[in-house]
Amino acid sequence: MVVRDFLEEQNVICKM
């Protein structure tokens, strides 16, 4: 799902 991919990317940015 595109939304899931987007959320995953946001999570990675948040961890940084």
DAJOQUI-V54130 format. One record per pair of residues at least 4 apart in sequence whose C-alpha atoms are under 7 Angstrom apart, sorted by the first residue. I is the first residue (numbers start at 1). GAP is how many residues later the second one is. Records with the same first field share a line. If there is no record, write none. Layout:
I=GAP ; GAP
This chain:
1=4
2=4
3=4
4=4
5=4
6=4
7=4
8=4
9=4
10=4
11=4
12=4
